[in-house]
Every structure is written in structure tokens, then in C-alpha cells.
Amino acid sequence: MIDVDLNAVAVPLAWPTVFGRAAPTEIEIGSGKGRFLLELARERPEVNFLAVERAAKYHALVCQRVAKRGLDNVRLLRTTAEDLLFRLLAPDSVRTLYVLFPDPWPKKRHHKRRLMQPDVTRRMLSVLEPGGRLLVKTDHPAYGEVIAGVLDELPDADTLDPDAAFADLPLTGFERKYLDQGRPIRSFAVRRPPAG
């Protein structure tokens, strides 16, 4: 069951049911064509990876790529980030959340559609297990400033060195393209404080 059928699983999601095993679980919100996720899942077979994508075309493409590569530690879910965060995920259930190059919605009238809003990032922090991390990248300078402000306002979040947090992670397809174009990329990393 690579493609999770939300009509066939209990909510909130239970990882032993979704993956058939209990293991640390990491989620990429907006997996696109899956380059980052597929490489990371291959490198870390001991970790469960959930890819969430709302675009049907990309969701189907990544499902095919996961099946072709035989990655037993990957599941895919076609839904919105808000549905995932506010309905499907239990508190304290995710080791790492990746939000890589979210749509910047650059027009002012569309800013309310941006994912990195205060209520959403607070929910992101609450679904992380103690010590869990939220890792974010953007190539959009103005959105980068907004993200920085939103993350700075998160209560009870530790700011981490983003270079260290991303050091051993693969690049996304967008990131490879942007680096080739010489576009600056801004990275962010925060952690929910460990228990105790």
C-alpha cells in the first residue's frame, strides 16, 4: 500500500498501521516529483517517510517512482498540508517535517494562501515529537523574511543552525535548478525542545 487510502485507515494516522512497522517517521509536505524524498528514503531504510502532495499528477508520478524502486519505507498521501496537520496527524508523532520550497504566493491578495502562517507553524511544532525538527527552505526573498518572522515567534522552539541541519540531506529538484541559476536559497531549522 504505497498510496494511503484515507477511507481505509483510522484518523489520526497510526504509523504501525500505515507502514506495517513502528519506526521514526519523517514527512515531506509538498513532495513534487519526489527527488528529495526518494533519495532520502533510499539512504535511510530504517526510517518511515510519508510524502504529502495535493497535485494529482505529481502524486501519481511519485507513487510510480516509489514502486519502481521498491522503497518499502515510503507511503504517499494526496491531500492538503492543512488536512494533514490539523486532522490526520496526532501530536508528538513526527520526527522531522520538511517544507521545501513552498509556494510563495507572491501577489499580496494571495498571501493568505501561504503555508507558513503562525497557526500552521504552531501546529507543525505540536505534531513533532520532543526533539523533532522542522526544516524549511525557500528561494523567494520576501517569503523568506515572512518565514523567519513566523518561526521567530514560535513559542518553545529552539533555533538550529540550518547549514548543519541540512548538511547530510539531498537536494530537491527545485534546489538543483535554482543553484544552477545562481538564485539565493534561504534555509531554516527549528526544533521542539527535547522532553525533560
Secondary structure, 3 states (H helix, E strand, C coil): CCECCCCCCCCCCCHHHHHCCCCCEEEEECCCCCHHHHHHHHHCCCCEEEEECCCHHHHHHHHHHHHHHCCCCEEEECCCHHHHHHHHCCCCCEEEEEEECCCCCCCHHHHHHCCCCHHHHHHHHHHEEEEEEEEEEECCHHHHHHHHHHHHCCCCCEECCHHHHHCCCCCCHHHHHHHHHCCCCEEEEEECCCCC
